[in-house]
Amino acid sequence: MSIGLTLLGLLESGPRHGYDLKRAYDERFGHDHPLHYGQVYSTLSRLLKGGLVQLEGVEPGAGPERKRYAITDAGVTDLDGWLGRAEKPEPYLQNTLYTKVVLALLTGRSADDILDTQRAAHLALMRTLTRRKSTGDLADQLICDHALFHLEADLRWLELTAARLAALTEEVLP
C-alpha cells in the first residue's frame, strides 16, 4: 500500500497536521503496522516537493511548529488515478514455502515436517484472527476476512502438496 497516496486520500476531506494524519491512518489502516512519525513527515516532505500537497498554515505549539497540510489539484489527480487502477493480481508462483519443501527433499529432510509445521502456524494465526474478527469493528472484520481467505488458500495448497509429495519427490530426486 502506498503511504503517500493513502495520506493524500486522508487529506482530501480537509487540511490536517501530521499528527492528525498519523492518528487517522493508524485508526483506519495501521491496526497491525502503525506508522512511525518519521514516516509521516518524510512522506509529507516528498509530497510537498512533488507538488501534491501544500502547506496550509503553521501554528506555534509547545514543541516544534505545527504545520497543516492540504492536498493540491495535482494530488487529487494522482489520488484519482491510483484509486481507479486495479491492483496487479499477484500469483505466488514460487514462494518461500515451496522452496523449503523442495530443499527438504533435495537435502534428505522431511518435507512432511515442514508442511506440518507450516499448517500449525497457519491454523494458530487463523484462530487469532477469528477471535479478533469477533470483537472488532467492521473495518477490522474486513481486514481479518481478507487475511483468513488467504490463509485458507494456503492451507489448501499445503494439503494438496502433502497429497502430491510422493510425486514431487520423484520429480525432484531422479
C-alpha positions, -999 to 999 in steps of 0.1 A, spaced: 0 0 0 13 34 -9 16 55 23 18 88 2 -14 81 -17 -32 70 14 -22 103 32 -35 122 1 -68 103 5 -70 113 41 -62 150 32 -89 151 6 -115 157 34 -96 188 45 -62 201 58 -46 183 87 -15 183 108 10 154 105 -1 142 139 -37 140 128 -28 122 97 -8 96 116 -37 91 140 -63 88 112 -40 64 93 -34 42 123 -71 41 132 -82 30 96 -52 11 82 -25 7 108 -40 -19 132 -11 -43 127 15 -18 113 11 17 127 31 45 110 61 60 127 60 98 130 92 99 109 74 81 80 45 106 81 68 136 80 92 122 54 63 113 32 47 147 36 80 163 27 81 142 -5 45 151 -13 53 187 -7 83 186 -30 62 168 -56 35 195 -55 9 170 -43 3 188 -10 9 223 1 15 240 34 -19 254 45 -6 271 77 19 269 105 9 272 142 31 276 172 30 246 195 45 235 228 73 219 208 80 224 171 57 244 150 26 225 138 23 225 100 -11 220 84 -10 203 50 -37 204 23 -40 183 -9 -34 202 -42 -52 197 -75 -22 176 -87 -26 155 -55 -63 149 -63 -54 139 -98 -28 114 -86 -52 100 -60 -79 96 -86 -55 77 -109 -44 54 -81 -79 47 -69 -91 40 -105 -63 15 -113 -67 -22 -105 -40 -37 -83 -20 -63 -101 -31 -98 -90 0 -115 -76 1 -152 -83 25 -167 -59 41 -190 -85 72 -197 -64 71 -188 -28 94 -195 1 74 -224 14 76 -242 -20 114 -236 -19 116 -251 16 97 -282 6 119 -288 -25 151 -281 -5 139 -305 22 135 -332 -4 169 -324 -20 187 -325 13 170 -356 28 150 -337 53 113 -343 60 91 -322 37 61 -336 57 75 -320 89 79 -286 70 43 -288 58 30 -299 93 49 -270 110 35 -245 85 0 -259 88 1 -255 126 14 -219 122 -14 -211 98 -41 -226 120 -28 -207 150 -29 -174 132 -64 -183 118 -77 -188 154 -62 -155 165 -77 -137 135 -111 -153 141 -111 -141 177 -100 -106 166 -128 -106 140 -154 -115 165 -146 -84 187 -136 -59 160 -154 -32 142 -165 -36 106 -131 -24 92 -112 -49 114 -136 -77 104 -130 -70 67 -92 -69 73 -94 -102 91 -116 -118 64 -90 -108 38 -62 -125 58 -83 -155 66 -92 -161 30 -55 -160 20 -46 -184 49 -74 -208 38 -59 -208 3 -25 -215 17 -39 -244 37 -55 -259 6 -21 -256 -11 -4 -273 19 -29 -302 18 -25 -306 -20 13 -305 -17 12 -331 11 -10 -353 -11 14 -349 -41 46 -352 -21 55 -387 -34 52 -375 -70 71 -343 -62 98 -364 -46 101 -385 -78 105 -353 -99 130 -337 -76 151 -368 -69 155 -386 -102 
